[in-house]
Amino acid sequence: MTTPASDSITLFGADWCRDCIRTKKQLDELGIEYTYIDLVEDPAAADVAKEISGRTNIPVVVYPDASHHVEPSNADVEAKLRELSLI
């Protein structure tokens, strides 16, 4: 089972999830390095994502400061990346 690294961004998602695809694309376009945990390939990681967020919704984005977003908008992600001086 995979757990998020404390010094990087971790994205829990699935290829069938439109919000996951959108968030991955945003991070890729911004040149942000992140670890992608595919919940289809690693179903046990869904429990980790739920433990972090308290919900079963995806994507779950975990940031280096240990905060997280669940189903964030692009604006939410961008604001957090700016707060962390990553963009």
C-alpha positions, 0 to 999 in steps of 0.5 A: 500500500502506498502512502503520500510522501511528506515532501511532495504532492501526492494525487490519489485518483483513477483514470475513469475520473474526470476531475482526476484527469483535469487535476493531473493535466493542470499539474502537468501543465504547470510543471509540478512534480507529483506522485500519482497513486492509481486507485484502480492499480492499487485498490488498498490506497483508496483506504489511505485516501479515505483516511486522509480526507474522511471521504470516498470522493476523488481526486485527493490531493495531498500537499507538502504541508500535509493539507489536502483537497478533495475534488478541488477546482483548478483555482483551489489547486492553483491558490494552494500551489501559490501559497506554498510558493510552488508556482 
